[in-house]
Amino acid sequence: MLWYYYFAVILTFVNLVLFILTFEGKKVNCLLLLLNLLMLVSNLGYLSKAAATGMSEAILSMKICYVGGCFIPPVLLYTICCVGNIKVKNWIKAASYLFSFIVFAFVLTIGYDDLYYKYTYLTSYKGTTVLGFQETPVVALFYIEMYGNLFAEIMILCYSCIKRNFISRKSAFIIIMMEIINLLLFVKAGVQKSQIEIMPLMYVLDGWFLLYLQRHVMMYNLEDSINSSIGEKGTYGYILFDKQKRYMGCNASFENIYPDIVKIKIDSSGESLPDGVLLIDYLKKFESGESSVFSLSRNNRHYFCTVEWVLHKEKKIGFIIEFRDDTDKHNYLKLLSNHKEELEIQVKLKTEHILDIQNKMILGMANMVENRDENTGGHIRRTSGIIKILIDTIITNNLFNVDEEFCEDLIKAAPMHDLGKISIDDRILRKPGKLNADEFAVIKTHAAKSAELVKEILQDVEEDHFVTVATNVARHHHEKWDGTGYPDNLKGDEIPFEARIMAVADVYDALVSKRCYKEAMSFEDASKIMLESMGNHFDPKLKDVFLLSQKRLENYYYYER
């Protein structure tokens, strides 16, 4: 019967490999990965025990078996909590893991003391080694842990399904089936007192359930789906559907638009939602290649809506609809059409609002570009923060003869420095790794394209001084003091001062931020590189600005991380 244990180990290992191949670094998946690892370790223990040739070897193998027996129950419990979106206080988690560790500590006394087993003996059965033992009352702690966690899991599943709408019925069914099978197998093993361990088979079956659960639960992580599709955008409302147009969830802003949405259960037909028939109709139009945008009015508010695909590994797995409150613009256009005689007055009243909209549109374009570039998440926000710190240092220490207008314009222009990336092909822009020479040559064109785009957007609507500063920042932030930069190979003071400051912010963020192709560099190493680059990459006169700003920059990134 030794083949049974070998087969169980192989299947458990295959389950782990299949899980890793589809692994996503999300909280639920990390717990599922830990479960697969614990089950593999335990099955290796069962195999080692069955093949043991001596008492000490069999006892050691038994202790390895207990790694899964002691720690799988709490990990499975908190996996179910994550799937059901139930938050558990950290002290409760710590207490449960501590209890598991205490039980395991008693297990470790086997062979040295009679705390857990009074005595042990070896027998054989069909070519396998069987470790016999007599249990002590302390073993009850193990059963309390196992059945206690099982009871808690059942209660959480019932609560999530009956009292809350935040768990997929499919996910709940998968877990319930796994629990039922585990319980039946465990009871069967206890009643029959078989010499063949039932746990290896249970772990293999559990691995299959976890594989299916991992693939299924991926779709229900609304936050990750939104972030991977289009990024965070303030207070916009989002609602998520799967490919079959079933309701998957929404964010808090959408609940403000449709308060009754909280009564709708996950996995319900999209047509059962408020305005559901209308929304599904727009999804069908989008799916057939028609417009991805539409307008919708509700409770005297008007919304501009955009439909996008939810992607996973470039595969379309669902839809997401963005709701943007467009009431002010809607009312303004209506006012223009119905009250032409009041146009002059309304234009004056709306001038400040229009400028604000324009600034937000420009920032929105910058965010849109960044959302396309998976290598630089948060770069726009962080470089803008760095610029504010550097400018404040310059003003506070009176380091350069710059006026207030220049400082304000540079801070305002900073988010626009990479707008030209909007013209870069996704294949290059979203490449998860180092670019080759041809690809980097294409990327380098973004500086000149950024300047053209900034000038085209701002010309005739902004002051000439701001247009000049913004254009210089966009075109020349990759120039180097020694003349080896791009796109114009400017050298020294030929590089506009605003672009020299932007270069410091751009490179510093690239060094201390994590990218898909590298880890974040330490502040010490990044500062060393920055200071060594003064006089070749950067304007040496900016060295004092950087040194005086260094502590504030580190504090800024401490909170950013």
C-alpha positions, 0 to 999 in steps of 0.5 A, spaced: 500 500 500 506 504 499 503 506 492 497 510 495 502 514 499 506 516 493 500 517 489 497 522 494 504 526 494 504 526 487 497 529 486 498 534 492 505 536 488 501 537 482 495 541 485 501 546 488 504 546 481 497 548 478 496 553 483 502 556 482 501 557 475 495 561 476 497 564 482 495 572 483 499 576 489 492 577 492 490 576 500 485 570 498 490 567 494 496 567 498 492 563 504 490 558 498 497 557 497 499 556 504 494 551 504 497 547 498 504 548 501 501 545 508 497 539 505 504 537 501 508 537 507 503 533 511 502 528 505 510 527 505 510 526 512 505 520 511 509 517 506 515 518 510 511 514 516 509 509 511 516 507 509 519 508 516 524 503 518 524 505 525 521 508 531 524 514 531 523 515 524 516 514 524 515 519 530 519 524 526 514 523 520 508 523 525 510 530 527 511 532 520 504 530 519 501 534 524 504 540 521 498 540 516 493 537 522 495 543 527 495 549 522 490 547 516 484 549 520 485 556 522 488 558 515 482 555 512 478 559 517 481 565 515 481 563 507 473 563 508 473 569 512 476 573 506 472 570 501 466 572 505 469 579 506 469 578 513 474 582 517 477 578 523 481 582 528 488 581 529 488 579 536 483 573 534 487 571 529 494 571 533 490 567 539 488 562 534 494 561 531 497 561 538 493 555 540 495 551 534 502 552 536 501 550 543 497 543 540 503 542 536 508 543 541 505 538 545 505 533 539 513 535 539 513 531 545 512 525 542 518 520 543 520 524 549 515 524 554 508 521 555 504 528 555 501 527 548 501 519 547 502 514 553 506 509 549 508 508 541 509 501 538 510 499 530 506 494 526 506 493 519 500 493 514 501 491 507 508 493 506 507 499 510 509 501 517 503 503 522 505 507 528 500 505 534 499 509 540 495 510 546 492 517 546 492 522 553 487 527 555 491 532 552 489 530 545 483 533 546 486 539 544 487 537 537 480 535 536 477 542 540 482 546 535 479 541 529 472 541 530 472 548 533 474 551 527 470 547 523 464 549 527 466 557 526 467 555 518 460 553 518 457 559 522 461 564 517 458 561 511 451 561 514 452 568 516 455 570 509 450 567 505 443 568 509 445 575 513 450 578 507 450 579 500 458 579 499 459 572 498 458 568 491 453 562 492 458 558 488 464 560 492 460 558 498 458 551 495 465 549 493 467 550 501 461 547 503 462 541 499 469 541 501 467 541 509 462 535 508 467 531 504 472 532 509 467 531 515 465 524 512 472 522 511 474 523 517 468 520 521 469 514 516 476 513 518 474 514 526 469 509 525 473 503 521 479 504 525 483 503 518 490 502 518 490 506 511 491 513 513 485 517 510 488 524 511 492 524 504 486 522 500 483 528 504 488 533 502 488 531 495 481 532 494 481 539 498 487 541 493 482 540 487 477 544 491 482 549 492 484 550 485 477 551 483 476 556 488 482 560 486 479 560 479 472 562 481 474 567 487 478 571 482 473 574 479 469 577 485 475 581 488 472 588 486 477 592 488 483 588 484 478 588 478 477 595 478 485 597 479 487 592 474 482 595 469 482 602 469 485 605 476 482 609 482 479 615 480 476 619 486 469 618 488 467 615 481 462 609 482 463 602 479 459 596 478 462 589 476 459 584 471 461 577 469 461 575 462 454 572 463 452 579 465 451 577 473 452 582 478 459 581 481 459 587 486 460 595 486 464 600 490 461 605 496 460 611 491 455 606 486 451 605 493 450 612 494 447 613 487 443 606 488 442 605 495 438 599 494 443 595 491 445 593 498 439 588 497 441 585 491 445 578 492 452 577 489 451 572 482 444 575 481 442 577 474 444 584 472 437 585 470 434 584 477 438 591 479 435 598 479 435 600 472 438 593 470 435 592 464 438 598 461 445 597 464 445 590 461 442 593 454 448 598 454 453 592 456 450 588 450 451 594 445 458 595 448 459 587 447 457 588 439 462 593 438 457 599 439 459 605 443 462 604 450 459 611 453 452 613 455 448 618 459 443 616 465 439 620 470 437 618 477 434 623 483 436 629 479 443 627 478 446 626 471 451 621 470 456 620 464 457 612 464 463 608 461 463 601 459 470 597 459 472 590 459 475 587 466 481 583 463 485 577 467 492 575 463 489 579 457 483 575 457 476 578 458 472 576 464 467 581 465 465 588 464 466 594 469 461 600 468 464 607 471 459 612 473 461 619 473 457 625 476 456 630 470 450 634 473 454 641 473 456 640 465 449 637 463 446 643 467 450 648 464 449 645 457 442 646 458 442 653 461 446 655 454 441 652 450 435 655 454 437 661 456 442 664 450 440 671 453 444 670 459 450 667 456 454 673 458 453 673 465 453 665 466 460 665 462 463 670 467 460 665 473 463 659 470 470 661 468 473 659 474 469 652 474 471 651 467 478 652 468 478 648 474 475 642 469 480 644 464 486 642 470 482 636 472 482 634 464 489 635 463 490 631 470 485 626 468 489 625 461 496 624 465 492 619 469 490 615 463 497 615 460 499 612 467 494 607 467 496 604 461 503 604 463 503 598 468 511 599 470 510 606 473 504 606 478 503 612 482 509 616 478 505 622 476 502 623 484 509 622 487 513 626 482 508 632 483 509 631 491 517 631 490 517 638 485 513 641 491 518 639 496 524 641 492 520 648 490 519 649 497 526 648 499 528 653 494 524 658 496 525 657 504 532 657 503 532 663 497 537 658 493 535 661 486 532 667 484 525 665 482 519 668 482 512 666 485 509 665 478 515 660 476 514 656 482 506 655 481 507 654 474 512 648 475 508 645 480 502 645 476 506 643 470 509 637 473 503 632 472 504 633 464 511 631 463 509 624 460 503 626 456 506 623 450 506 616 452 499 616 450 501 615 443 506 609 445 504 602 443 501 598 448 506 593 446 512 597 448 509 601 454 506 595 458 512 591 457 513 587 463 521 588 463 527 591 460 526 594 453 530 592 447 534 598 443 528 599 438 523 599 444 527 604 448 528 608 441 520 608 441 519 610 448 524 616 447 520 619 442 515 621 448 518 627 450 518 631 444 511 628 443 509 630 450 511 637 449 507 638 442 501 635 446 502 640 452 503 646 447 497 644 443 492 643 449 494 649 453 496 654 447 491 660 447 487 658 453 493 659 458 498 664 460 504 664 455 509 663 461 505 657 463 505 654 456 513 655 456 514 652 463 510 646 461 512 645 454 520 645 457 518 640 462 515 636 458 520 636 452 527 636 456 526 632 463 530 627 460 536 632 458 542 631 462 547 636 464 553 633 460 549 633 454 548 625 453 540 626 454 534 626 449 531 629 445 535 635 443 542 633 447 542 639 450 548 641 455 549 645 461 545 651 462 542 650 455 537 646 459 531 650 461 531 650 469 524 648 470 526 641 466 533 640 470 528 640 477 523 636 473 529 631 472 531 630 479 524 628 481 523 624 475 529 620 477 529 620 484 522 617 484 524 611 479 530 609 484 526 609 490 519 606 487 518 599 486 517 597 478 515 590 475 522 589 473 525 591 479 524 592 487 525 599 490 532 602 492 533 604 499 534 611 500 541 611 502 543 607 495 538 612 491 541 618 495 548 616 493 546 615 486 543 622 485 549 625 489 554 622 484 550 624 478 550 631 480 555 634 474 553 629 469 546 627 469 544 633 474 545 640 474 550 641 480 547 647 483 541 643 485 546 638 489 544 643 495 537 643 494 537 635 494 541 635 500 536 640 504 530 636 501 533 629 503 529 628 509 522 630 507 523 626 501 524 620 505 518 622 510 514 623 504 515 616 501 515 613 508 507 615 508 506 613 500 509 606 501 
